[in-house]
Amino acid sequence: MMEPKRILAVDIGGSKLLTAMADVSAEGEVSFSGEVRRDLAAGLGKDEIFAAVTDAVDRTLLLTGAGNGFDALGVTIPGLADPKTARWLYAPFSGIRDFPIGELLARKYNCPVCGENDVNACAWAERLFGACRGVDDFLWVTVSNGIGGGLVLGGKIFAGHFGCAAEFGHLKVVDGGALCGCGGHGCLEAEAAGPAIARRYAQKTGKEGLSARDIAEAARRGDPDAREVFRKTGELLGKGAAAAANLLNPEAIVFGGGVAGAFDLFREGLKEKFNADIMTFANKNVRILKTELGYEAGLFAAASLPYR
């Protein structure tokens, strides 16, 4: 049983922003109201992001008539974050550094603010509300414009000594591969995230300007190049997942994020490469799952933070 709470949920993504009022029941059921979406253009600075967040929050408060009638504000941060202060430390994808977004939101809305790296928060939400209820050891992977990991060990978020554990997207999967925003080459993020899917498809077909979603739709229509691109994406994700499993021996690995909407297209390649690379005896019962939190995983994540 959980303490019922009303939480203002703020999900900051790489290209979108979602806000909503989350009502959490004692049984762990979550209902959302006043949902607002804003697109976030590439290259926005701190002031522009904060303005977009407050505009969306104000709209949610207007739609719900909540005023200050909520218990806390939870915010997911797309990059390295300090969960004690809800400070946005660094994001390779956007270049944002040292952004005290939690402090600014607490001051503006006069409320407690809980903030965390978005993928850590998604992992925690999956344990509270999704496919990993009661699971103490698992890895949550988001595949979107970037790739990140959140790790639950012993029933708690494992942050690591420097607070930066489970940077799954920066496992090296291709020797001398594509340049990553972190400065390295061949990172999983640079080779299998949404932009990499678009790049690989353009290299095969010459068709520029398509998104990973566009390519997924083409794959479902039977486009062999699109299907091959997603299979290759799955193999790269499977290579990374196997390395993680061999190191951590988790009960489950859960995939979420926008690209995970195409889980059916990359699942086969992922599982084949995963099974080929794991130490089978030690990891034969690891479950590979798609998140149960769906498109609103980030809102569930933000709503989970006051329960940490």
KEBA-313400 format. One line per field, with one value per residue: x, y negated, z negated of N, C-alpha, C in turn; residue in three letters; residue number from 1. Coordinates in steps of 0.05 Angstrom, whole numbers, padded with zeros to 5 digits. Layout:
REM residues N
nx = c(X:...)
ny = c(Y:...)
nz = c(Z:...)
cax = c(X:...)
cay = c(Y:...)
caz = c(Z:...)
cx = c(X:...)
cy = c(Y:...)
cz = c(Z:...)
res = c(ALA:...)
n = c(NUM:...)
END
This chain:
REM residues 308
nx = c(00017:00008:00021:-00031:-00024:-00023:00008:00045:00067:00124:00154:00212:00237:00282:00263:00212:00162:00124:00069:00028:-00026:-00019:-00055:-00045:-00064:-00076:-00068:-00030:-00047:-00049:-00075:-00082:-00091:-00106:-00066:-00011:00026:00087:00129:00200:00249:00312:00373:00356:00366:00378:00343:00302:00283:00265:00224:00189:00175:00149:00107:00078:00067:00035:-00008:-00028:-00043:-00083:-00120:-00135:-00152:-00124:-00092:-00052:-00060:-00033:00014:00069:00120:00144:00200:00229:00294:00331:00387:00449:00438:00428:00397:00387:00382:00354:00381:00402:00455:00487:00479:00495:00467:00439:00473:00465:00485:00496:00445:00399:00345:00308:00310:00293:00240:00217:00219:00186:00136:00127:00132:00149:00201:00219:00270:00302:00347:00320:00316:00331:00287:00246:00258:00247:00193:00174:00181:00146:00096:00092:00116:00153:00137:00152:00200:00267:00317:00336:00346:00331:00320:00321:00304:00309:00315:00364:00401:00392:00403:00373:00382:00359:00376:00374:00324:00327:00342:00403:00454:00509:00578:00592:00544:00527:00514:00498:00500:00480:00476:00527:00560:00609:00597:00611:00672:00711:00666:00608:00611:00596:00554:00578:00631:00659:00669:00628:00591:00533:00489:00502:00498:00449:00405:00347:00365:00408:00383:00355:00399:00425:00387:00383:00434:00430:00388:00387:00348:00333:00319:00278:00244:00256:00207:00179:00208:00199:00144:00149:00176:00137:00103:00128:00177:00240:00291:00282:00265:00312:00345:00322:00329:00385:00391:00367:00404:00450:00430:00420:00472:00493:00457:00469:00522:00511:00478:00514:00548:00515:00475:00416:00345:00310:00308:00285:00254:00242:00218:00213:00229:00222:00171:00173:00187:00171:00196:00250:00259:00270:00322:00349:00341:00366:00420:00430:00423:00464:00509:00508:00529:00504:00487:00487:00451:00403:00349:00336:00290:00268:00236:00183:00167:00111:00089:00082:00070:00066:00106:00145:00115:00093:00142:00158:00117:00130:00172:00166:00160:00207)
ny = c(00024:-00046:-00114:-00157:-00208:-00273:-00295:-00340:-00328:-00332:-00321:-00324:-00318:-00297:-00321:-00336:-00360:-00342:-00354:-00342:-00331:-00283:-00234:-00191:-00129:-00090:-00038:-00041:-00056:-00101:-00162:-00211:-00280:-00341:-00342:-00367:-00381:-00401:-00416:-00412:-00448:-00434:-00454:-00491:-00537:-00545:-00584:-00585:-00533:-00531:-00570:-00544:-00500:-00524:-00549:-00505:-00479:-00518:-00518:-00466:-00471:-00508:-00479:-00438:-00464:-00464:-00499:-00511:-00461:-00410:-00357:-00353:-00369:-00333:-00323:-00300:-00293:-00302:-00277:-00277:-00282:-00311:-00280:-00298:-00353:-00364:-00383:-00396:-00368:-00354:-00343:-00305:-00304:-00353:-00391:-00421:-00446:-00446:-00467:-00494:-00472:-00448:-00480:-00529:-00516:-00503:-00551:-00583:-00557:-00547:-00497:-00429:-00399:-00344:-00315:-00278:-00241:-00223:-00170:-00138:-00152:-00131:-00077:-00070:-00082:-00039:00002:-00013:-00020:00011:00062:00086:00091:00108:00131:00134:00128:00101:00074:00014:-00011:-00065:-00083:-00131:-00196:-00196:-00146:-00116:-00089:-00061:-00036:00012:00041:00088:00069:00014:-00049:-00048:-00091:-00096:-00112:-00164:-00183:-00171:-00122:-00066:-00086:-00067:-00079:-00093:-00050:-00020:00004:00008:00011:-00045:-00073:-00116:-00186:-00206:-00248:-00251:-00254:-00208:-00151:-00104:-00093:-00063:-00098:-00132:-00096:-00069:-00098:-00141:-00182:-00154:-00111:-00137:-00158:-00111:-00088:-00127:-00123:-00074:-00080:-00131:-00166:-00222:-00259:-00231:-00207:-00163:-00141:-00147:-00111:-00064:-00058:-00050:-00001:00032:00032:00065:00050:00071:00049:00015:00053:00082:00043:00036:00087:00089:00049:00074:00115:00087:00065:00112:00131:00093:00102:00154:00149:00118:00154:00196:00171:00153:00190:00187:00194:00177:00139:00079:00045:-00020:-00086:-00129:-00102:-00051:-00040:-00014:00037:00088:00091:00092:00131:00186:00186:00165:00203:00248:00233:00220:00271:00298:00273:00273:00302:00361:00399:00370:00330:00349:00342:00289:00237:00203:00145:00102:00036:00028:-00021:-00053:-00107:-00148:-00140:-00176:-00213:-00179:-00167:-00218:-00224:-00184:-00200:-00228:-00184:-00160)
nz = c(00000:00013:-00005:00011:00059:00090:00146:00183:00244:00284:00343:00376:00438:00492:00539:00528:00481:00426:00383:00326:00279:00229:00196:00145:00121:00060:00074:00113:00163:00218:00241:00292:00304:00339:00379:00415:00473:00500:00555:00558:00586:00618:00587:00549:00495:00423:00401:00440:00437:00384:00388:00423:00392:00347:00372:00391:00342:00317:00351:00342:00288:00295:00326:00291:00247:00200:00170:00115:00094:00088:00071:00083:00131:00184:00225:00285:00311:00369:00371:00335:00265:00201:00150:00099:00100:00145:00189:00254:00283:00329:00398:00453:00502:00507:00488:00443:00380:00309:00286:00244:00239:00204:00157:00179:00195:00146:00120:00153:00151:00098:00069:00050:00088:00127:00162:00214:00256:00318:00336:00292:00261:00291:00286:00231:00231:00262:00226:00185:00211:00257:00301:00267:00214:00149:00165:00151:00176:00233:00300:00332:00396:00438:00504:00548:00573:00552:00514:00453:00386:00328:00264:00219:00159:00108:00094:00095:00128:00160:00159:00164:00146:00161:00176:00228:00250:00294:00347:00399:00453:00468:00472:00511:00575:00628:00658:00671:00689:00701:00684:00619:00577:00528:00539:00550:00593:00629:00589:00560:00560:00603:00644:00644:00626:00641:00680:00703:00726:00767:00795:00812:00845:00885:00907:00931:00968:00989:00975:00943:00881:00855:00796:00740:00728:00776:00807:00780:00792:00847:00846:00825:00867:00900:00923:00941:00930:00887:00850:00844:00822:00771:00751:00747:00710:00665:00658:00641:00593:00566:00560:00524:00481:00467:00448:00403:00374:00364:00329:00287:00275:00275:00259:00298:00360:00383:00436:00457:00479:00537:00585:00570:00582:00628:00614:00630:00679:00672:00634:00647:00670:00626:00585:00607:00612:00558:00533:00557:00536:00480:00417:00414:00375:00327:00337:00359:00347:00352:00363:00421:00432:00454:00433:00388:00381:00424:00471:00435:00399:00378:00349:00310:00286:00265:00228:00193:00162:00111:00079:00069)
cax = c(00000:00023:00007:-00043:-00013:-00029:00035:00048:00087:00137:00172:00228:00250:00301:00249:00185:00157:00097:00062:00001:-00030:-00021:-00067:-00035:-00080:-00062:-00061:-00010:-00058:-00044:-00092:-00071:-00110:-00094:-00041:-00002:00050:00101:00153:00225:00268:00340:00390:00345:00382:00365:00320:00281:00271:00249:00200:00171:00165:00130:00083:00063:00056:00014:-00031:-00038:-00056:-00108:-00139:-00144:-00161:-00111:-00079:-00030:-00071:-00019:00033:00096:00125:00165:00210:00249:00315:00343:00416:00459:00423:00432:00370:00383:00375:00340:00397:00409:00484:00498:00466:00510:00450:00431:00494:00457:00502:00493:00419:00385:00317:00291:00309:00276:00212:00208:00215:00163:00110:00126:00125:00171:00207:00235:00280:00320:00352:00295:00316:00329:00260:00229:00262:00233:00164:00167:00179:00122:00071:00092:00122:00172:00127:00163:00226:00288:00342:00331:00357:00311:00334:00305:00315:00295:00336:00389:00397:00401:00397:00367:00387:00348:00390:00365:00300:00332:00357:00432:00464:00538:00593:00591:00516:00525:00513:00480:00500:00479:00480:00555:00575:00620:00588:00623:00699:00714:00640:00599:00617:00574:00553:00596:00658:00669:00660:00617:00573:00506:00472:00509:00494:00423:00383:00331:00380:00425:00365:00351:00424:00431:00367:00390:00457:00422:00368:00389:00324:00340:00298:00258:00248:00254:00178:00173:00222:00183:00120:00157:00182:00111:00091:00144:00202:00262:00313:00273:00265:00340:00356:00312:00342:00412:00388:00363:00429:00467:00418:00425:00500:00495:00442:00484:00544:00499:00469:00537:00560:00496:00457:00389:00321:00297:00317:00260:00259:00222:00226:00198:00237:00212:00145:00180:00199:00165:00213:00278:00260:00282:00351:00359:00342:00385:00447:00431:00427:00490:00531:00507:00536:00477:00481:00483:00430:00384:00322:00333:00268:00270:00209:00176:00154:00082:00081:00073:00078:00067:00126:00158:00097:00094:00168:00157:00099:00142:00195:00161:00159:00234)
cay = c(00000:-00071:-00138:-00171:-00234:-00288:-00303:-00354:-00313:-00346:-00303:-00339:-00299:-00309:-00336:-00343:-00365:-00335:-00360:-00332:-00326:-00255:-00225:-00164:-00116:-00073:-00013:-00046:-00064:-00129:-00175:-00237:-00300:-00366:-00336:-00387:-00374:-00422:-00407:-00426:-00449:-00429:-00478:-00510:-00543:-00541:-00603:-00577:-00508:-00538:-00583:-00524:-00484:-00539:-00553:-00480:-00475:-00537:-00508:-00443:-00482:-00521:-00458:-00422:-00481:-00454:-00519:-00499:-00438:-00385:-00351:-00357:-00370:-00314:-00331:-00283:-00309:-00286:-00279:-00272:-00298:-00308:-00276:-00312:-00381:-00365:-00400:-00385:-00371:-00354:-00326:-00306:-00308:-00381:-00409:-00435:-00441:-00461:-00481:-00489:-00473:-00442:-00504:-00549:-00508:-00505:-00580:-00594:-00545:-00545:-00470:-00411:-00389:-00320:-00312:-00255:-00232:-00213:-00141:-00128:-00156:-00111:-00051:-00070:-00081:-00012:00018:-00020:-00020:00025:00091:00096:00090:00130:00140:00119:00125:00099:00051:00001:-00023:-00082:-00086:-00154:-00212:-00185:-00121:-00117:-00066:-00064:-00010:00018:00063:00091:00054:-00015:-00060:-00048:-00115:-00095:-00129:-00192:-00189:-00169:-00094:-00055:-00101:-00045:-00089:-00099:-00026:-00020:00027:00008:00000:-00067:-00080:-00144:-00204:-00210:-00273:-00251:-00257:-00182:-00139:-00077:-00088:-00052:-00121:-00141:-00075:-00055:-00117:-00150:-00194:-00134:-00096:-00154:-00159:-00085:-00085:-00146:-00112:-00051:-00086:-00158:-00181:-00239:-00274:-00215:-00201:-00134:-00133:-00144:-00087:-00042:-00055:-00038:00027:00047:00035:00085:00040:00088:00033:00006:00076:00089:00023:00042:00112:00082:00034:00094:00130:00070:00063:00138:00132:00078:00115:00178:00140:00110:00178:00211:00157:00147:00213:00178:00210:00167:00115:00067:00025:-00041:-00108:-00131:-00082:-00025:-00035:00005:00061:00111:00091:00098:00152:00211:00182:00160:00228:00267:00224:00223:00299:00306:00260:00276:00327:00372:00413:00351:00311:00362:00334:00260:00230:00179:00135:00075:00023:00027:-00048:-00064:-00134:-00166:-00131:-00198:-00224:-00160:-00171:-00242:-00219:-00164:-00211:-00232:-00158:-00149)
caz = c(00000:00015:-00014:00034:00063:00115:00154:00208:00259:00306:00358:00396:00456:00511:00559:00520:00453:00418:00355:00319:00250:00224:00171:00139:00100:00041:00088:00133:00189:00224:00262:00300:00314:00347:00393:00434:00488:00515:00568:00550:00608:00611:00581:00529:00471:00397:00398:00458:00427:00360:00397:00434:00369:00331:00389:00391:00315:00312:00366:00327:00264:00304:00335:00269:00225:00176:00154:00100:00081:00094:00050:00091:00160:00193:00251:00296:00323:00390:00369:00308:00247:00172:00140:00074:00105:00171:00206:00280:00283:00356:00418:00478:00525:00510:00479:00418:00357:00284:00287:00219:00246:00181:00140:00192:00194:00118:00114:00168:00144:00069:00063:00051:00115:00128:00189:00219:00283:00328:00338:00265:00252:00305:00273:00206:00237:00271:00202:00169:00225:00283:00305:00248:00187:00133:00176:00137:00191:00262:00315:00349:00418:00456:00531:00560:00587:00539:00500:00425:00369:00300:00251:00192:00146:00080:00089:00094:00150:00156:00172:00167:00128:00171:00184:00257:00258:00315:00372:00419:00480:00474:00478:00539:00589:00655:00658:00690:00700:00704:00662:00599:00563:00505:00549:00557:00619:00628:00567:00566:00566:00629:00664:00643:00619:00663:00702:00716:00744:00791:00810:00825:00867:00906:00920:00947:00988:00999:00967:00920:00867:00842:00768:00733:00729:00805:00816:00768:00808:00872:00840:00822:00894:00915:00934:00931:00919:00861:00832:00838:00804:00744:00742:00739:00684:00645:00652:00625:00566:00554:00552:00499:00460:00458:00431:00377:00359:00354:00306:00265:00269:00267:00264:00322:00374:00393:00456:00460:00496:00562:00605:00560:00595:00650:00601:00647:00703:00665:00614:00656:00671:00599:00569:00619:00604:00529:00526:00567:00522:00451:00404:00413:00350:00306:00344:00376:00341:00354:00380:00437:00431:00462:00411:00387:00376:00450:00480:00412:00379:00365:00329:00287:00274:00249:00206:00174:00148:00083:00064:00066)
cx = c(00018:00007:-00005:-00031:-00024:-00003:00033:00072:00098:00158:00186:00242:00270:00288:00220:00184:00128:00093:00033:-00001:-00035:-00033:-00060:-00052:-00064:-00054:-00040:-00021:-00055:-00063:-00081:-00094:-00094:-00068:-00036:00024:00061:00125:00177:00244:00296:00355:00378:00364:00365:00340:00296:00267:00254:00223:00180:00159:00144:00105:00066:00051:00033:-00012:-00044:-00054:-00083:-00129:-00150:-00156:-00148:-00099:-00054:-00039:-00059:00004:00062:00097:00148:00174:00232:00268:00330:00374:00424:00446:00431:00405:00366:00374:00359:00355:00405:00439:00495:00483:00482:00493:00444:00453:00488:00476:00493:00468:00403:00355:00299:00288:00291:00247:00201:00202:00190:00137:00107:00117:00150:00176:00226:00244:00300:00325:00328:00294:00316:00300:00241:00233:00246:00203:00156:00165:00154:00096:00069:00099:00140:00163:00138:00189:00248:00313:00335:00344:00334:00327:00314:00319:00297:00314:00363:00382:00408:00393:00391:00369:00375:00362:00381:00341:00303:00346:00387:00444:00494:00552:00591:00564:00511:00524:00494:00478:00502:00485:00509:00573:00585:00612:00599:00651:00701:00688:00634:00607:00592:00576:00571:00625:00671:00659:00649:00600:00546:00487:00477:00501:00465:00400:00369:00347:00398:00408:00360:00376:00429:00412:00374:00415:00450:00405:00372:00366:00331:00315:00276:00265:00248:00226:00170:00184:00208:00158:00127:00163:00157:00096:00107:00169:00226:00285:00306:00274:00294:00352:00347:00324:00370:00411:00384:00388:00448:00456:00422:00453:00504:00481:00456:00507:00534:00491:00493:00550:00541:00479:00430:00367:00308:00312:00292:00267:00236:00232:00211:00204:00227:00184:00149:00193:00195:00184:00242:00281:00275:00313:00364:00362:00363:00414:00451:00438:00454:00513:00531:00521:00510:00469:00473:00458:00407:00355:00317:00309:00274:00242:00207:00161:00123:00071:00074:00084:00082:00087:00139:00141:00094:00120:00168:00139:00110:00161:00190:00160:00186:00243)
cy = c(-00025:-00094:-00153:-00200:-00246:-00301:-00317:-00342:-00329:-00328:-00319:-00318:-00313:-00327:-00344:-00347:-00357:-00343:-00349:-00331:-00296:-00249:-00196:-00152:-00099:-00047:-00017:-00051:-00094:-00139:-00203:-00255:-00325:-00363:-00358:-00378:-00399:-00409:-00424:-00425:-00444:-00455:-00498:-00513:-00540:-00559:-00594:-00552:-00515:-00552:-00564:-00507:-00499:-00545:-00529:-00474:-00493:-00529:-00484:-00452:-00495:-00500:-00442:-00438:-00475:-00476:-00508:-00474:-00412:-00382:-00356:-00360:-00351:-00321:-00311:-00300:-00293:-00289:-00272:-00292:-00292:-00304:-00290:-00341:-00385:-00384:-00384:-00390:-00373:-00335:-00327:-00313:-00338:-00401:-00425:-00427:-00458:-00479:-00475:-00489:-00466:-00466:-00525:-00542:-00510:-00534:-00591:-00583:-00540:-00517:-00453:-00401:-00366:-00317:-00289:-00252:-00217:-00182:-00127:-00130:-00136:-00083:-00049:-00068:-00053:00007:00012:-00014:-00002:00054:00103:00092:00114:00141:00122:00113:00124:00074:00041:-00015:-00040:-00086:-00108:-00170:-00205:-00158:-00123:-00092:-00074:-00037:-00008:00043:00064:00074:00024:-00024:-00060:-00070:-00113:-00115:-00159:-00200:-00185:-00140:-00089:-00073:-00081:-00055:-00094:-00074:-00027:00006:00029:-00004:-00021:-00076:-00110:-00160:-00208:-00238:-00275:-00255:-00231:-00173:-00111:-00072:-00078:-00075:-00131:-00121:-00064:-00073:-00126:-00163:-00174:-00116:-00111:-00155:-00133:-00080:-00103:-00135:-00089:-00059:-00113:-00176:-00196:-00250:-00258:-00210:-00171:-00124:-00129:-00117:-00062:-00037:-00042:-00008:00043:00050:00054:00075:00056:00073:00024:00029:00084:00069:00029:00068:00105:00066:00054:00109:00113:00067:00090:00142:00117:00091:00139:00170:00132:00134:00193:00198:00156:00171:00204:00198:00202:00143:00104:00045:00006:-00063:-00107:-00109:-00054:-00020:-00016:00030:00086:00114:00098:00120:00177:00208:00179:00187:00248:00259:00227:00252:00309:00296:00265:00302:00342:00384:00393:00333:00323:00353:00304:00254:00204:00169:00108:00062:00025:-00001:-00064:-00092:-00152:-00157:-00154:-00211:-00205:-00163:-00195:-00238:-00200:-00177:-00217:-00207:-00146:-00150)
cz = c(00000:00003:00010:00036:00089:00123:00181:00223:00282:00318:00380:00413:00474:00532:00552:00490:00448:00389:00351:00288:00247:00197:00167:00116:00082:00053:00110:00161:00193:00246:00267:00310:00322:00362:00414:00447:00501:00529:00560:00574:00599:00605:00562:00505:00446:00394:00416:00448:00402:00368:00408:00412:00354:00346:00388:00363:00309:00327:00352:00302:00272:00312:00312:00246:00199:00158:00141:00085:00090:00074:00057:00121:00165:00221:00260:00313:00343:00391:00341:00289:00218:00159:00113:00078:00130:00189:00231:00284:00311:00373:00444:00502:00529:00503:00454:00395:00333:00283:00262:00222:00222:00162:00153:00191:00166:00111:00128:00158:00114:00060:00062:00079:00113:00157:00191:00249:00293:00329:00311:00255:00266:00293:00247:00210:00246:00247:00186:00184:00249:00282:00284:00219:00171:00143:00164:00154:00221:00273:00333:00370:00434:00482:00544:00577:00576:00528:00472:00410:00341:00286:00223:00182:00117:00074:00087:00120:00142:00172:00178:00149:00135:00181:00213:00266:00281:00339:00396:00447:00488:00472:00507:00553:00618:00653:00680:00703:00700:00679:00645:00587:00539:00513:00557:00584:00614:00604:00576:00574:00594:00651:00665:00634:00644:00686:00717:00734:00770:00808:00826:00849:00891:00921:00939:00971:01002:00991:00941:00906:00855:00813:00764:00735:00759:00815:00805:00784:00835:00868:00838:00848:00911:00928:00924:00920:00891:00841:00825:00819:00775:00734:00732:00712:00661:00638:00635:00596:00552:00545:00525:00476:00449:00440:00403:00361:00348:00330:00282:00257:00260:00272:00291:00334:00388:00412:00458:00478:00522:00582:00596:00570:00619:00639:00618:00671:00696:00644:00623:00657:00644:00584:00581:00610:00574:00522:00536:00549:00491:00442:00398:00387:00328:00311:00361:00371:00341:00372:00395:00442:00444:00438:00412:00383:00401:00455:00456:00391:00364:00344:00305:00272:00255:00225:00185:00155:00118:00066:00061:00036)
res = c(MET:MET:GLU:PRO:LYS:ARG:ILE:LEU:ALA:VAL:ASP:ILE:GLY:GLY:SER:LYS:LEU:LEU:THR:ALA:MET:ALA:ASP:VAL:SER:ALA:GLU:GLY:GLU:VAL:SER:PHE:SER:GLY:GLU:VAL:ARG:ARG:ASP:LEU:ALA:ALA:GLY:LEU:GLY:LYS:ASP:GLU:ILE:PHE:ALA:ALA:VAL:THR:ASP:ALA:VAL:ASP:ARG:THR:LEU:LEU:LEU:THR:GLY:ALA:GLY:ASN:GLY:PHE:ASP:ALA:LEU:GLY:VAL:THR:ILE:PRO:GLY:LEU:ALA:ASP:PRO:LYS:THR:ALA:ARG:TRP:LEU:TYR:ALA:PRO:PHE:SER:GLY:ILE:ARG:ASP:PHE:PRO:ILE:GLY:GLU:LEU:LEU:ALA:ARG:LYS:TYR:ASN:CYS:PRO:VAL:CYS:GLY:GLU:ASN:ASP:VAL:ASN:ALA:CYS:ALA:TRP:ALA:GLU:ARG:LEU:PHE:GLY:ALA:CYS:ARG:GLY:VAL:ASP:ASP:PHE:LEU:TRP:VAL:THR:VAL:SER:ASN:GLY:ILE:GLY:GLY:GLY:LEU:VAL:LEU:GLY:GLY:LYS:ILE:PHE:ALA:GLY:HIS:PHE:GLY:CYS:ALA:ALA:GLU:PHE:GLY:HIS:LEU:LYS:VAL:VAL:ASP:GLY:GLY:ALA:LEU:CYS:GLY:CYS:GLY:GLY:HIS:GLY:CYS:LEU:GLU:ALA:GLU:ALA:ALA:GLY:PRO:ALA:ILE:ALA:ARG:ARG:TYR:ALA:GLN:LYS:THR:GLY:LYS:GLU:GLY:LEU:SER:ALA:ARG:ASP:ILE:ALA:GLU:ALA:ALA:ARG:ARG:GLY:ASP:PRO:ASP:ALA:ARG:GLU:VAL:PHE:ARG:LYS:THR:GLY:GLU:LEU:LEU:GLY:LYS:GLY:ALA:ALA:ALA:ALA:ALA:ASN:LEU:LEU:ASN:PRO:GLU:ALA:ILE:VAL:PHE:GLY:GLY:GLY:VAL:ALA:GLY:ALA:PHE:ASP:LEU:PHE:ARG:GLU:GLY:LEU:LYS:GLU:LYS:PHE:ASN:ALA:ASP:ILE:MET:THR:PHE:ALA:ASN:LYS:ASN:VAL:ARG:ILE:LEU:LYS:THR:GLU:LEU:GLY:TYR:GLU:ALA:GLY:LEU:PHE:ALA:ALA:ALA:SER:LEU:PRO:TYR:ARG)
n = c(1:2:3:4:5:6:7:8:9:10:11:12:13:14:15:16:17:18:19:20:21:22:23:24:25:26:27:28:29:30:31:32:33:34:35:36:37:38:39:40:41:42:43:44:45:46:47:48:49:50:51:52:53:54:55:56:57:58:59:60:61:62:63:64:65:66:67:68:69:70:71:72:73:74:75:76:77:78:79:80:81:82:83:84:85:86:87:88:89:90:91:92:93:94:95:96:97:98:99:100:101:102:103:104:105:106:107:108:109:110:111:112:113:114:115:116:117:118:119:120:121:122:123:124:125:126:127:128:129:130:131:132:133:134:135:136:137:138:139:140:141:142:143:144:145:146:147:148:149:150:151:152:153:154:155:156:157:158:159:160:161:162:163:164:165:166:167:168:169:170:171:172:173:174:175:176:177:178:179:180:181:182:183:184:185:186:187:188:189:190:191:192:193:194:195:196:197:198:199:200:201:202:203:204:205:206:207:208:209:210:211:212:213:214:215:216:217:218:219:220:221:222:223:224:225:226:227:228:229:230:231:232:233:234:235:236:237:238:239:240:241:242:243:244:245:246:247:248:249:250:251:252:253:254:255:256:257:258:259:260:261:262:263:264:265:266:267:268:269:270:271:272:273:274:275:276:277:278:279:280:281:282:283:284:285:286:287:288:289:290:291:292:293:294:295:296:297:298:299:300:301:302:303:304:305:306:307:308)
END
